[in-house]
Amino acid sequence: MTDIESRLREAIAMLLRQLAETSADDGIRAYRRAIAFYAAEFERGSP
């Protein structure tokens, strides 16, 4: 994985975590656990 790809994955994971932790939107809140899980997977390089 290149440095750019690594930084992109980190940025996407950060964005997803922030969204899951701070959103007041009911649609987002309904999927909070799934979004947090996907953020963690993104950091590991899985998806």
N, C-alpha and C positions, 0 to 999 in steps of 0.2 A: 504494500500500500504506500502510495506517495505521501509526502508531507501535506500536500493540498487535500488529498482524500481524507487523511487523518484529521486535519483541522475542520473539514466539512462535517465529518461524522460527529466530532466534538460539539460543533456549533448546533447541529440539528438535535443532538441529545440535550443540550442546554435549553434550547427552545422548547422542546417537548416537556422537559421537567418543569420549566417555568410555567408553561401553559397548564399542566396538570396541577401544580401547587397553588396557583393564584387565580384561576378563572372562576368567575361567579356564574357563568353561563350553565344552565341546567343540562344542556346537551353535552358539554364538555365534562361537567361533573359526573355525569352518568358513566363516562368512560375513563375516569381519572386513573383507576388502577391499571387499565390496559395501556393507557398512554405512558404512565410511569414505567411499566414493564418494557414497552417498546423503546423508551429512552435508554434504559439499561442495556437492552440488547444492541442498540445502535452503538453504544460506547464499546461494547465487546467486539463489535464488527460482525455481528450475526446476520442482520437483515440484508 
